[in-house]
């Protein structure tokens, strides 16, 4: 495990630990975050921990051009219960992702420093959000970093049933229409698997990340 200094540097991703931790420390500057994501690395840590930088051996992804929306989700979309907007209220989306209560999880990794840095990335046109509305109330959404051919999903929230699913499917369709190669979902969880994400090797992920459209 590599301990970062002020130098803008990350070790090769194949030096990550078995759990996927590549480095510890450093900062959450915009420059470091961009260097991380462009090299298949992301921050993930708790409030009371040092900054941990990850590059797991298995990466949870969606391939937009291969994604098929389930019949039940299509029916849900056709009910028109929700309105979806893109990149219209990033601040509220990231704040809701920070504050939403999650089963089996105490606290949040979305610290005030995270919010500050990703807000700057949003102002630079790199961090983007999907918003889901019901009766003019923000009830769900997600945010992530747009690298041009890969969208790195960071977090999502839902205040009513199916709102985050609507955001996720909307994003995948957007990425498909705009010829993105991958939606990066980072690490496995059951919810992502139910939404249609699956794991690929880090090597495969890195080849796509480093490719050009």
C-alpha positions as CSV (number, residue, x, y, z in Angstrom):
1,X,0.0,0.0,0.0
2,X,1.4,3.4,-1.0
3,X,1.3,6.4,1.3
4,X,0.7,9.6,-0.8
5,X,2.6,12.9,-0.3
6,X,1.8,16.3,-1.8
7,X,3.2,15.0,-5.1
8,X,0.5,14.3,-7.7
9,X,1.2,10.6,-8.2
10,X,-0.5,7.2,-7.9
11,X,1.3,3.9,-8.2
12,X,0.2,1.4,-10.9
13,X,-3.2,0.0,-10.2
14,X,-2.0,-3.6,-10.2
15,X,-0.2,-2.8,-6.9
16,X,-3.5,-2.5,-5.1
17,X,-4.1,-4.8,-2.1
18,X,-6.2,-7.9,-2.3
19,X,-9.1,-5.8,-1.0
20,X,-8.5,-3.2,-3.7
21,X,-6.8,-0.4,-1.7
22,X,-4.1,1.2,-3.7
23,X,-3.0,4.2,-1.7
24,X,-3.7,6.2,1.5
25,X,-3.6,9.9,2.2
26,X,-3.0,12.8,-0.2
27,X,-5.8,15.2,-0.7
28,X,-9.0,15.7,-2.6
29,X,-7.8,18.4,-4.9
30,X,-9.5,18.6,-8.3
31,X,-6.1,17.8,-9.9
32,X,-5.7,14.6,-7.8
33,X,-9.2,13.5,-8.4
34,X,-8.9,13.8,-12.1
35,X,-5.6,12.0,-12.1
36,X,-7.2,9.2,-10.1
37,X,-10.3,8.7,-12.2
38,X,-8.4,8.8,-15.5
39,X,-6.3,6.0,-14.1
40,X,-9.0,3.8,-12.8
41,X,-8.8,4.9,-9.2
42,X,-11.5,6.4,-6.9
43,X,-11.6,7.6,-3.3
44,X,-13.8,5.7,-0.8
45,X,-13.5,6.1,3.0
46,X,-15.4,6.9,6.1
47,X,-15.5,10.2,8.0
48,X,-13.0,9.1,10.6
49,X,-10.5,7.4,8.2
50,X,-7.7,8.8,6.1
51,X,-8.4,9.1,2.4
52,X,-8.4,5.7,0.9
53,X,-7.8,5.3,-2.9
54,X,-9.2,2.1,-4.5
55,X,-8.7,0.1,-7.7
56,X,-10.4,-3.2,-7.1
57,X,-9.4,-6.3,-9.1
58,X,-13.1,-6.7,-10.2
59,X,-15.0,-3.6,-11.5
60,X,-18.8,-3.4,-11.5
61,X,-19.9,-1.9,-14.8
62,X,-22.7,-1.5,-17.3
63,X,-22.1,-1.7,-21.1
64,X,-24.6,0.8,-22.3
65,X,-25.0,-0.6,-25.9
66,X,-25.7,-4.0,-24.4
67,X,-28.1,-2.9,-21.7
68,X,-31.7,-4.1,-21.9
69,X,-34.4,-2.4,-19.8
70,X,-36.6,-5.0,-18.0
71,X,-40.3,-5.2,-18.9
72,X,-41.3,-4.1,-15.3
73,X,-39.0,-1.0,-15.6
74,X,-40.4,-0.1,-19.0
75,X,-43.9,-0.3,-17.5
76,X,-42.8,1.9,-14.7
77,X,-41.4,4.5,-17.1
78,X,-44.5,4.4,-19.2
79,X,-46.6,5.3,-16.2
80,X,-45.0,8.8,-16.3
81,X,-45.0,9.1,-12.5
82,X,-41.6,10.8,-12.6
83,X,-39.9,13.6,-14.5
84,X,-36.2,13.3,-15.2
85,X,-33.7,16.2,-15.7
86,X,-30.0,16.1,-16.5
87,X,-27.4,18.2,-14.7
88,X,-29.9,20.7,-13.5
89,X,-29.5,20.5,-9.7
90,X,-26.1,18.9,-8.9
91,X,-25.9,20.6,-5.5
92,X,-29.1,19.1,-4.2
93,X,-28.3,15.6,-5.6
94,X,-24.9,15.3,-4.0
95,X,-26.3,16.7,-0.7
96,X,-29.1,14.1,-0.7
97,X,-26.7,11.4,-1.5
98,X,-24.7,12.5,1.6
99,X,-27.7,12.7,3.9
100,X,-29.9,9.7,2.8
101,X,-30.1,6.9,5.4
102,X,-28.9,3.6,4.0
103,X,-29.6,0.2,5.5
104,X,-26.6,-1.3,7.3
105,X,-24.5,1.8,6.8
106,X,-23.5,4.3,9.5
107,X,-22.2,7.7,8.4
108,X,-21.2,8.6,4.9
109,X,-18.1,8.8,2.8
110,X,-19.4,12.0,1.1
111,X,-17.7,14.4,3.4
112,X,-17.8,18.2,3.1
113,X,-14.4,18.1,1.4
114,X,-15.9,15.6,-1.1
115,X,-18.8,17.9,-1.8
116,X,-16.6,20.9,-2.2
117,X,-14.2,19.2,-4.7
118,X,-17.0,17.6,-6.7
119,X,-18.9,20.8,-6.9
120,X,-15.8,22.4,-8.5
121,X,-15.7,19.5,-10.9
122,X,-19.3,20.1,-11.7
123,X,-18.6,23.8,-12.4
124,X,-15.8,22.6,-14.8
125,X,-18.4,20.5,-16.6
126,X,-17.0,17.1,-15.5
127,X,-19.2,16.1,-12.6
128,X,-22.8,15.7,-13.6
129,X,-26.1,14.7,-12.1
130,X,-29.4,13.1,-13.0
131,X,-32.5,14.4,-11.1
132,X,-35.8,12.5,-10.6
133,X,-38.8,14.6,-9.7
134,X,-42.3,13.7,-8.5
135,X,-44.9,16.5,-8.2
136,X,-42.0,19.1,-8.4
137,X,-40.1,17.5,-5.5
138,X,-36.7,16.0,-5.9
139,X,-37.2,12.4,-5.0
140,X,-34.2,10.6,-6.5
141,X,-31.0,11.0,-8.5
142,X,-27.4,10.2,-9.0
143,X,-24.1,11.9,-9.8
144,X,-20.7,11.0,-11.2
145,X,-17.8,12.1,-13.4
146,X,-18.0,12.3,-17.1
147,X,-14.8,11.2,-18.8
148,X,-16.2,11.4,-22.3
149,X,-16.3,7.7,-23.1
150,X,-16.7,6.4,-19.6
151,X,-19.1,7.8,-17.0
152,X,-17.9,7.1,-13.4
153,X,-21.0,6.7,-11.2
154,X,-20.5,7.9,-7.7
155,X,-23.7,7.7,-5.6
156,X,-27.4,7.7,-5.9
157,X,-30.4,8.2,-3.6
158,X,-34.1,7.5,-3.6
159,X,-36.7,9.1,-1.3
160,X,-39.6,7.1,-2.9
161,X,-39.7,3.6,-4.4
162,X,-38.0,3.2,-7.8
163,X,-36.7,6.8,-8.1
164,X,-33.0,5.8,-8.2
165,X,-33.9,3.0,-10.6
166,X,-35.4,5.6,-12.9
167,X,-32.3,7.8,-12.7
168,X,-30.0,4.8,-13.4
169,X,-31.9,3.6,-16.4
170,X,-32.2,7.2,-17.8
171,X,-28.5,7.6,-17.5
172,X,-27.7,4.3,-19.2
173,X,-30.0,5.2,-22.1
174,X,-28.3,8.6,-22.3
175,X,-24.9,7.0,-22.4
176,X,-26.1,4.5,-25.1
177,X,-27.4,7.3,-27.3
178,X,-24.1,9.2,-27.0
179,X,-21.8,6.1,-27.6
180,X,-20.2,5.8,-24.2
181,X,-18.4,2.6,-23.7
182,X,-19.0,2.0,-20.0
183,X,-20.8,3.1,-17.0
184,X,-18.4,2.5,-14.1
185,X,-20.3,1.4,-10.9
186,X,-17.0,0.7,-9.0
187,X,-17.8,-2.1,-6.6
188,X,-20.3,-4.9,-6.4
189,X,-23.5,-4.6,-4.4
190,X,-26.8,-6.4,-4.8
191,X,-28.8,-3.4,-5.8
192,X,-26.4,-2.6,-8.7
193,X,-26.6,-6.3,-9.8
194,X,-30.4,-6.2,-9.8
195,X,-30.2,-3.1,-12.0
196,X,-28.1,-5.0,-14.5
197,X,-24.5,-4.2,-13.6
198,X,-21.9,-7.0,-13.7
199,X,-18.2,-7.4,-12.9
200,X,-15.3,-7.3,-15.3
201,X,-11.6,-7.6,-14.5
202,X,-9.5,-4.6,-13.7
203,X,-7.4,-5.2,-16.8
204,X,-10.4,-5.2,-19.0
205,X,-11.7,-2.0,-17.4
206,X,-8.3,-0.3,-17.8
207,X,-8.2,-1.2,-21.5
208,X,-11.5,0.4,-22.1
209,X,-10.7,3.4,-19.9
210,X,-7.5,4.0,-21.8
211,X,-9.0,3.6,-25.2
212,X,-10.3,6.4,-27.4
213,X,-13.7,6.4,-29.1
